[in-house]
Amino acid sequence: MTDIEYFWRRWSWPAEDRLRWIFFTLMIGLAAQIILSYSLWWQPNGVLPYLPIIATSGAWLENSSLFLFPVFLLLIFLNLCFSQKNIFLKLLLITGLLLVFGNIHRLQVWFYFYGLLLFLFLWKKRISNEWLIMTMRGVVTGTYIWSGLHKFNSYFQTDIFPWLMEPLGLSSFSWLAYGAGGVEVLIGIGLLFRPVRNLAVWASVAFHLVILGLLGPFGHQWNMVVWPWNLVMPFLVIFLFFGIKKLNLRNRITRLLSFPAGLLVLFLVWILPGFNYLGITPEQLSFKMYAGSQPEMVLFFGETDRNLFDPHPTIHGALPPETMPRYRVVLDDVAFAEWGTPLFTTPTTARKMLPQFCQKMKRPHEGGILYLVEEEFERIPCE
């Protein structure tokens, strides 16, 4: 047996083995990213308040994370040790939902992605392994395609891409930005077709290694929480696609009609993100990552409350002293400083967060939020 034949046979694993490694990879990635952003999951200890999905006057939702977060980590460990026990996976998903219920900002794109794939494992004993793997392939390819499509905007070209390329000295080559988005789209499409499938697999590995290098310790040293994501994704691609000869998409899609849970997940991945262009689907549920076109919330306040965000610096001096608002801070910057993650930014969350800030101000009539969407903004005052 030649080395090539051995290598190919080694990666021609049965579906059961592939699923075992996929489950293990998801659990390790989830644990790593949860731990790196532990301050988001543990308890508020900074300027940013928690934001429950449903407003409540009780403090139990905030304090519940003191119990739920350790339980969540324990359940990850139990799932790693007893991957065949569905009860531990069910408890993990329920605990994750409770954590998100207590703070909508925990619904990060990577947490959502892990949740969708792990949800599919609940049906492992009810459907064939091939159906399960086929649905997971749809989740991964859809994620690549939408992530790439969202980067086709002028903000990614002028802001995000030049900044990303600084470690390589290519920040002036902004015209390459659309190529970056195109690579993601082509990876997603290429994984579906046999002639270029293995090439797309290795392109995925190279793509994420480059991103990890740019964001990692040898690059910007930025957003450490997503570093594990750029290791998890290529491993998932290898386990799901490498060495696969035929996907039989037509037959498999028809048979998926008898797998409602799978169809629901594929709808969330392939259809729902499209409504983001209409301002309906939030960024995190649209797989919009580093696109540059995400909305921002800028809190503004007056001279009296200038120390409101200590030790986080406020932006001032860019406008004349008599211009309002005099003091401003980008809330996503504060979120990265305190939690290591961005906020769950929608007009609804902006309006729900504002009273929590206004009640801390000595002169709330001078404060409010500027909700920025590309070139337009909405001014939401405290009063």
C-alpha positions in Angstrom: 0.0 0.0 0.0 1.5 3.4 -1.0 1.6 6.3 1.3 -1.1 8.1 -0.7 -3.4 5.0 -0.5 -2.9 4.8 3.2 -3.6 8.5 3.7 -6.7 8.3 1.6 -8.0 5.3 3.5 -7.2 6.9 6.8 -9.5 9.8 5.9 -12.2 7.6 4.4 -13.7 7.1 7.9 -17.2 5.9 8.4 -19.7 8.5 9.4 -19.8 7.3 13.0 -16.1 8.2 13.4 -16.5 11.5 11.7 -19.4 12.4 14.0 -17.4 11.5 17.1 -14.5 13.8 16.1 -16.9 16.6 15.1 -18.7 16.4 18.5 -15.3 16.4 20.3 -14.1 19.4 18.3 -17.3 21.4 19.0 -17.1 20.8 22.7 -13.4 21.8 22.9 -14.0 24.9 20.8 -17.1 25.9 22.9 -15.2 25.4 26.2 -12.2 27.5 24.9 -14.3 30.4 23.7 -16.5 30.4 26.8 -13.5 30.5 29.1 -11.8 33.2 27.1 -15.0 35.4 27.5 -15.8 34.2 31.0 -16.6 37.7 32.3 -19.5 37.8 29.9 -20.9 34.6 31.4 -20.0 35.0 35.0 -21.4 38.2 36.6 -21.4 41.9 35.8 -18.3 43.5 37.2 -17.8 46.5 35.0 -19.6 49.4 33.4 -21.8 47.4 31.0 -25.0 46.0 32.6 -26.6 42.7 31.6 -29.6 42.8 29.4 -32.2 40.0 29.9 -34.3 39.1 26.9 -37.4 39.8 28.9 -37.3 42.9 31.2 -37.6 42.0 34.8 -37.1 43.8 38.0 -35.6 40.9 39.8 -31.8 40.5 40.2 -32.0 36.7 40.0 -31.3 36.7 36.3 -28.0 38.3 36.7 -27.1 36.3 39.8 -28.3 33.0 38.2 -25.1 33.0 36.1 -23.1 32.3 39.3 -24.8 28.9 39.2 -25.4 28.4 35.5 -21.9 29.2 34.3 -20.1 26.5 36.4 -22.9 24.0 35.6 -22.4 24.8 31.9 -18.7 24.1 32.1 -19.4 20.9 34.0 -21.8 19.8 31.4 -19.2 20.3 28.6 -16.9 18.1 30.6 -19.6 15.4 31.0 -20.4 15.5 27.3 -16.7 15.0 26.5 -16.6 12.0 28.8 -20.0 10.5 28.0 -20.7 11.7 24.4 -23.4 8.9 23.9 -25.5 10.2 26.8 -28.1 12.5 25.2 -29.3 13.7 28.6 -26.1 15.7 29.2 -26.3 17.3 25.7 -30.0 18.3 26.4 -29.0 19.8 29.8 -26.1 21.7 28.1 -28.4 23.2 25.5 -31.0 24.2 28.1 -28.4 25.8 30.3 -27.0 27.7 27.3 -30.5 29.0 26.6 -30.9 30.1 30.2 -27.6 32.0 30.1 -28.7 33.8 26.9 -32.1 34.5 28.4 -30.3 36.3 31.2 -28.2 38.4 28.9 -28.9 38.7 25.2 -25.3 39.8 24.6 -24.2 36.2 25.2 -25.8 35.3 21.9 -22.5 35.6 20.0 -22.3 34.3 16.4 -19.9 31.5 17.4 -22.2 30.4 20.3 -25.1 30.4 17.9 -23.1 28.3 15.4 -22.1 25.7 18.1 -25.6 25.6 19.4 -27.1 24.8 15.9 -24.6 21.9 15.3 -25.0 20.5 18.8 -28.8 20.7 18.5 -28.5 18.3 15.5 -26.7 15.7 17.6 -29.9 15.4 19.7 -31.4 13.5 16.7 -28.4 11.2 16.2 -30.3 8.1 17.3 -33.4 8.9 15.3 -31.9 9.5 11.9 -29.1 8.0 9.9 -25.5 9.3 10.4 -25.4 10.3 6.7 -28.5 12.5 7.1 -27.0 14.1 10.1 -23.6 14.7 8.4 -25.4 16.1 5.3 -27.2 18.7 7.5 -24.0 19.7 9.2 -22.4 20.2 5.8 -25.2 22.5 4.9 -24.6 24.5 8.1 -20.8 24.9 7.5 -21.1 25.8 3.8 -23.9 28.3 4.5 -21.8 29.9 7.2 -18.9 30.4 4.8 -21.1 31.7 2.0 -23.0 34.3 4.1 -19.8 35.4 5.9 -18.2 36.1 2.6 -21.2 37.8 1.0 -21.5 40.2 4.0 -18.0 41.4 3.3 -19.0 42.8 -0.1 -19.4 46.4 1.1 -17.4 49.5 1.1 -16.7 49.6 4.8 -14.9 46.3 4.7 -12.8 47.5 1.9 -11.9 50.9 3.4 -11.8 50.1 7.2 -11.6 46.4 8.2 -9.5 44.9 5.4 -6.7 47.5 5.5 -6.5 47.2 9.3 -6.4 43.4 9.0 -3.5 43.5 6.5 -1.3 45.8 8.5 0.9 43.0 10.0 1.6 41.9 6.4 2.3 45.4 5.2 -0.6 45.2 2.7 -2.9 47.8 4.2 -2.7 49.9 1.0 -4.0 47.0 -1.2 -7.6 47.7 -0.3 -8.7 46.5 -3.7 -8.0 43.0 -2.5 -10.8 43.2 0.1 -13.5 41.8 -2.2 -11.2 38.9 -2.9 -11.2 38.0 0.8 -15.0 37.8 0.8 -14.9 36.0 -2.5 -12.5 33.4 -1.0 -15.0 32.6 1.8 -17.9 32.3 -0.7 -15.8 30.0 -3.0 -14.8 27.8 -0.1 -18.4 27.3 0.8 -19.4 26.6 -2.8 -16.3 24.5 -3.6 -17.0 22.1 -0.6 -20.2 21.1 -2.4 -18.6 19.9 -5.7 -16.3 16.9 -6.0 -13.8 18.2 -8.6 -12.7 21.0 -6.2 -13.8 19.7 -2.8 -10.4 18.7 -1.5 -8.9 22.0 -2.8 -11.7 23.9 -0.9 -10.8 21.9 2.2 -7.2 23.0 2.1 -8.2 26.5 1.1 -10.3 26.6 4.3 -7.3 25.5 6.4 -5.0 28.1 4.8 -7.7 30.8 5.2 -8.2 30.3 8.9 -4.5 30.0 9.6 -4.0 33.4 7.9 -6.8 34.9 9.9 -5.4 33.4 13.1 -2.0 34.8 12.2 -3.4 38.3 11.6 -5.5 38.4 14.8 -3.2 36.3 16.9 -0.1 37.0 19.0 2.1 37.6 16.0 -0.4 40.1 14.5 -2.9 42.5 16.1 -3.3 40.4 19.3 -7.0 41.2 19.0 -10.2 39.5 19.8 -8.7 36.5 21.5 -12.1 34.9 22.0 -12.3 34.0 18.3 -8.9 32.5 18.0 -10.2 29.0 18.8 -12.9 29.5 16.1 -10.2 29.7 13.5 -8.9 26.3 14.6 -12.4 24.7 15.0 -13.6 25.6 11.5 -10.9 23.9 9.4 -11.1 20.8 11.6 -14.9 20.7 11.0 -14.3 21.1 7.3 -11.8 18.2 7.2 -14.0 15.9 9.2 -17.1 16.7 7.1 -15.7 17.0 3.6 -12.2 15.6 3.1 -12.1 12.3 1.2 -15.8 12.4 0.4 -16.5 11.4 -3.2 -20.2 12.0 -3.8 -22.7 14.1 -1.9 -25.8 13.1 -3.9 -27.3 16.5 -3.2 -30.6 16.0 -5.0 -31.5 12.8 -3.3 -30.3 14.0 0.1 -32.2 17.3 0.0 -35.4 15.4 -0.9 -34.9 12.9 2.0 -34.2 15.8 4.4 -37.9 16.6 4.1 -38.5 13.9 6.6 -36.0 15.5 9.1 -37.9 18.7 10.3 -35.2 19.6 12.8 -32.6 19.6 10.1 -34.8 21.7 7.8 -35.3 24.2 10.6 -31.5 24.5 11.1 -30.9 24.9 7.4 -33.6 27.6 7.2 -31.8 29.5 10.0 -28.5 29.2 8.2 -29.4 29.6 4.6 -32.6 31.8 4.5 -32.8 33.8 7.7 -29.4 35.7 7.2 -30.8 37.1 3.9 -33.2 39.2 5.9 -30.3 41.1 7.4 -30.2 43.2 4.3 -33.7 44.3 5.2 -32.7 45.2 8.7 -34.7 42.3 10.2 -32.2 39.6 11.2 -29.6 40.7 13.8 -25.9 40.5 12.8 -25.0 37.6 15.1 -27.8 35.5 13.5 -26.7 36.4 10.0 -23.1 35.2 10.3 -21.8 38.7 9.7 -18.2 38.6 10.9 -15.7 41.4 10.5 -17.8 42.8 7.7 -17.4 46.4 8.8 -21.1 47.3 8.2 -22.4 46.3 11.6 -24.4 49.0 13.4 -22.8 50.7 16.4 -24.1 52.2 19.6 -22.3 55.4 20.8 -23.3 56.6 24.2 -23.0 60.4 24.7 -23.1 62.5 27.9 -22.2 65.9 29.3 -19.3 67.4 31.2 -20.7 66.4 34.6 -20.7 62.7 33.7 -17.3 62.7 32.0 -16.0 60.0 34.4 -19.0 57.7 33.9 -16.9 55.3 31.9 -13.7 55.3 33.9 -11.3 53.5 33.4 -12.5 53.3 29.8 -11.5 56.4 27.8 -14.2 58.6 26.3 -13.8 60.2 22.9 -13.8 64.0 23.2 -12.1 67.0 21.6 -12.9 66.0 18.0 -15.7 68.5 18.1 -15.7 72.1 19.3 -16.3 72.4 23.1 -19.7 73.9 22.6 -20.8 71.1 20.3 -23.1 68.4 21.8 -22.5 65.7 22.6 -19.2 66.6 24.2 -18.3 63.2 25.6 -18.8 60.0 23.6 -17.8 56.3 23.9 -18.4 53.4 21.5 -20.1 50.8 23.5 -18.6 47.9 21.5 -15.1 49.1 22.5 -16.2 48.9 26.1 -17.7 45.4 25.5 -14.4 44.2 24.0 -12.5 45.6 27.0 -14.8 44.1 29.6 -16.1 40.9 28.0 -13.8 40.3 25.0 -16.9 40.2 22.7 -19.1 42.7 20.8 -22.6 43.6 21.9 -25.8 42.2 20.5 -26.6 45.4 18.7 -30.1 46.1 17.5 -32.4 49.2 17.8 -34.3 47.2 20.5 -31.3 46.4 22.6 -30.1 50.1 22.2 -33.4 51.3 23.7 -33.4 48.7 26.4 -29.8 49.5 27.4 -30.2 53.3 27.5 -32.2 53.5 30.7 -29.6 51.5 32.5 -27.0 54.1 31.6 -29.2 57.1 32.1 -30.0 56.2 35.7 -26.3 56.4 36.4 -25.9 59.9 35.0 -26.1 63.0 37.2 -27.5 65.0 34.2 -29.3 62.4 32.1 -30.9 65.2 30.0 -27.5 65.7 28.4 -27.1 62.0 27.5 -28.4 59.4 25.1 -27.4 56.9 22.4 -26.4 57.5 18.8 -27.4 54.3 16.9 -25.2 54.3 13.8 -26.1 52.2 10.7 -23.6 52.9 7.9 -24.0 56.6 7.0 -27.1 57.2 9.0 -27.8 57.5 12.7 -30.7 57.7 15.1 -30.4 59.9 18.1 -32.1 58.3 21.2 -32.0 60.7 24.1 -32.3 59.8 27.8 -35.2 62.1 28.2 
